């Protein structure tokens, strides 16, 4: 499952996938989901491969 809001889009198919992911996020939004995303982001930024 991908939760994407920004990055480069190489093809029209990839752009459609990104729009679908954004729409799915909007349909399934919850505080729990947002907290999960924030936690994953924080952990990713703390990893040695973050930058």
Secondary structure, 3 states (H helix, E strand, C coil): CCCCCCCCCCCHHHHHHHHHHHHHHHHCCCHHHHHHHHHHHHHHHHCCCCC
